[in-house]
Amino acid sequence: MPGKTKEEYEALDERLTSTVPTLGPNGTGFFARKSFQVVGLDESTAKLLNARAIASRKTPSEIITYLLQKEIGAAQIFN
């Protein structure tokens, strides 16, 4: 942001650190849930997950949920 004064940067910093972001168009969405857990992914896994989500028109959270449900179902068959 070239051309901003020190005071403008400080005002922007104050606004960004004291404002709670509104995520999702109506309070919904992956990061707008009441509770969630952050999980770290390596770069190639994150790229694959995002590509699969885009191709299926689902969220990364929905893709992970589907994969986990599939794994749990397969594990129950063999137990």
Secondary structure, DSSP 4 states (H G I P E B T S, - for coil): -TT--HHHHHHHHHHHHHPPP--STTS-SGGGSSS-------HHHHHHHHHHHHHHT--HHHHHHHHHHHHHHHHHHH-
